[in-house]
């Protein structure tokens, strides 16, 4: 692939992601459920504090009516990893049954960065490898064009960075199985 052109698209893709992440999110400040931001935060709380066999069971510690974990187990492990990092930064973010509705600027940044790190570690390398290996019959400009479309696809950027869902992560984890 043309390294300079690909580098420019990577820079553009990261810049667009960061700009989108500056905005608000659905459910911001809206009790009692607080939107998908709270769902993702709550899943970090549940996976960090409870054993894996209790993640999908209703109990006094895990009220499934309040953002019960409803994504596949590998996605839950993604929440667990994020939960460990969140607890290391600020344990208040994942206190079991005490952090419901927690919203702060710092935590919002943390949540946005979890998506960015996942993109940097998984999605972007996967796109580059895919374009280099699976599209080897195309010329370099066509490969870069396909990569640009994949990296700048508005649906993924808006949902992952603006709405606080990790559908891309879910897709990739599921695909890896």
C-alpha positions as CSV (number, residue, x, y, z in Angstrom):
1,X,0.0,0.0,0.0
2,X,1.1,3.5,-0.6
3,X,2.5,4.3,2.9
4,X,2.1,8.1,2.7
5,X,-1.5,8.0,1.5
6,X,-2.4,5.3,4.0
7,X,-0.8,7.3,6.7
8,X,-2.9,10.4,5.7
9,X,-6.1,8.3,5.8
10,X,-5.1,6.9,9.2
11,X,-4.6,10.4,10.5
12,X,-7.9,11.6,9.1
13,X,-9.7,8.6,10.5
14,X,-8.3,9.1,14.0
15,X,-9.1,12.9,13.8
16,X,-12.7,12.3,12.8
17,X,-13.0,9.8,15.6
18,X,-11.7,12.2,18.2
19,X,-13.9,15.0,16.9
20,X,-17.0,12.9,17.2
21,X,-16.0,11.8,20.7
22,X,-16.1,15.4,21.9
23,X,-19.9,15.5,21.5
24,X,-22.6,14.4,23.9
25,X,-24.1,10.9,24.0
26,X,-27.6,9.5,24.1
27,X,-29.0,9.4,27.6
28,X,-26.6,11.9,29.0
29,X,-28.0,13.1,32.4
30,X,-31.3,11.3,31.8
31,X,-32.4,9.2,34.7
32,X,-33.1,6.5,35.5
33,X,-31.2,4.5,32.8
34,X,-28.8,7.2,31.4
35,X,-28.5,5.6,28.0
36,X,-25.8,3.4,26.4
37,X,-23.0,5.1,28.2
38,X,-24.4,3.8,31.5
39,X,-25.0,0.4,30.0
40,X,-21.3,0.1,29.0
41,X,-20.1,1.5,32.4
42,X,-22.5,-0.8,34.3
43,X,-21.2,-3.8,32.3
44,X,-17.7,-2.9,33.4
45,X,-19.0,-2.8,37.0
46,X,-20.7,-6.2,36.8
47,X,-17.9,-8.0,35.1
48,X,-15.3,-6.5,37.4
49,X,-17.1,-7.3,40.6
50,X,-18.9,-10.6,39.9
51,X,-17.7,-14.0,38.9
52,X,-18.3,-14.9,35.2
53,X,-21.0,-17.4,36.1
54,X,-23.1,-14.5,37.6
55,X,-22.8,-12.1,34.8
56,X,-26.0,-13.2,33.1
57,X,-28.0,-14.2,36.2
58,X,-30.5,-12.0,38.0
59,X,-29.6,-11.5,41.7
60,X,-29.5,-8.8,44.4
61,X,-26.0,-7.9,43.1
62,X,-27.0,-8.0,39.4
63,X,-30.4,-6.6,38.5
64,X,-30.9,-7.7,34.9
65,X,-33.7,-5.1,34.5
66,X,-31.0,-2.4,34.9
67,X,-28.8,-2.8,31.9
68,X,-28.4,-6.5,32.3
69,X,-25.5,-7.9,30.2
70,X,-27.0,-9.0,27.0
71,X,-24.0,-9.2,24.6
72,X,-22.0,-12.4,24.0
73,X,-19.4,-13.5,26.6
74,X,-16.4,-12.4,24.7
75,X,-17.8,-8.9,24.7
76,X,-18.3,-9.2,28.5
77,X,-14.5,-10.0,28.7
78,X,-13.9,-6.8,26.9
79,X,-15.9,-5.1,29.6
80,X,-14.0,-6.9,32.2
81,X,-10.6,-5.7,30.8
82,X,-12.0,-2.1,30.7
83,X,-13.4,-2.6,34.3
84,X,-9.9,-3.5,35.6
85,X,-8.4,-0.4,34.0
86,X,-11.3,1.7,35.3
87,X,-10.9,0.4,38.8
88,X,-7.2,1.1,38.7
89,X,-7.8,4.7,37.6
90,X,-10.8,5.4,39.9
91,X,-12.6,2.6,41.9
92,X,-15.7,4.8,42.2
93,X,-16.4,4.2,38.5
94,X,-17.1,0.5,39.0
95,X,-18.3,0.2,42.6
96,X,-20.9,-2.6,42.7
97,X,-24.4,-1.2,43.1
98,X,-23.1,2.2,44.2
99,X,-22.0,3.6,40.9
100,X,-25.3,3.6,39.0
101,X,-25.8,6.7,36.9
102,X,-22.2,7.7,37.4
103,X,-21.2,10.4,35.0
104,X,-18.1,12.6,34.9
105,X,-16.0,14.3,32.3
106,X,-13.0,12.1,33.2
107,X,-15.0,8.9,33.0
108,X,-16.5,10.0,29.6
109,X,-12.9,10.5,28.4
110,X,-12.0,7.0,29.7
111,X,-14.9,5.4,27.9
112,X,-14.0,7.2,24.7
113,X,-10.4,6.1,25.0
114,X,-11.4,2.5,25.5
115,X,-12.9,2.6,22.0
116,X,-9.9,4.4,20.6
117,X,-7.5,1.8,22.0
118,X,-9.6,-1.0,20.7
119,X,-9.5,0.6,17.2
120,X,-5.8,1.1,17.4
121,X,-5.1,-2.5,18.6
122,X,-7.7,-4.4,16.7
123,X,-9.7,-2.7,14.0
124,X,-7.2,-0.5,12.2
125,X,-4.5,-3.3,12.0
126,X,-7.2,-5.7,10.7
127,X,-8.2,-3.2,8.0
128,X,-4.6,-2.8,6.9
129,X,-3.9,-6.5,6.9
130,X,-7.1,-7.2,5.1
131,X,-6.3,-4.7,2.4
132,X,-2.8,-5.9,2.0
133,X,-3.5,-9.7,1.9
134,X,-7.1,-10.2,0.7
135,X,-7.1,-7.4,-1.9
136,X,-3.6,-8.1,-3.2
137,X,-5.0,-8.4,-6.7
138,X,-6.0,-4.7,-6.7
139,X,-3.6,-2.0,-7.3
140,X,-2.3,0.1,-4.4
141,X,-4.6,3.0,-4.9
142,X,-7.6,0.7,-4.9
143,X,-6.4,-1.0,-1.7
144,X,-6.0,2.4,0.0
145,X,-9.4,3.5,-1.2
146,X,-11.0,0.4,0.3
147,X,-9.1,1.0,3.5
148,X,-10.3,4.6,3.6
149,X,-13.9,3.6,3.2
150,X,-13.6,1.1,6.0
151,X,-11.8,3.5,8.3
152,X,-14.1,6.5,7.6
153,X,-17.4,4.6,7.6
154,X,-19.7,7.0,9.4
155,X,-21.9,4.3,10.9
156,X,-19.1,2.7,12.9
157,X,-17.6,6.0,14.0
158,X,-20.9,7.5,15.1
159,X,-22.0,4.4,17.0
160,X,-18.7,3.5,18.6
161,X,-17.6,7.1,19.4
162,X,-20.9,9.0,19.6
163,X,-23.4,6.5,21.0
164,X,-21.2,4.4,23.4
165,X,-21.8,1.0,22.0
166,X,-19.1,-1.3,20.8
167,X,-20.8,-3.0,17.8
168,X,-17.5,-3.1,15.9
169,X,-15.9,-4.9,18.9
170,X,-18.8,-7.3,19.1
171,X,-18.5,-8.1,15.4
172,X,-14.8,-8.6,15.6
173,X,-14.9,-10.8,18.7
174,X,-17.7,-12.9,17.1
175,X,-15.9,-13.1,13.8
176,X,-12.7,-14.3,15.6
177,X,-14.6,-17.3,17.0
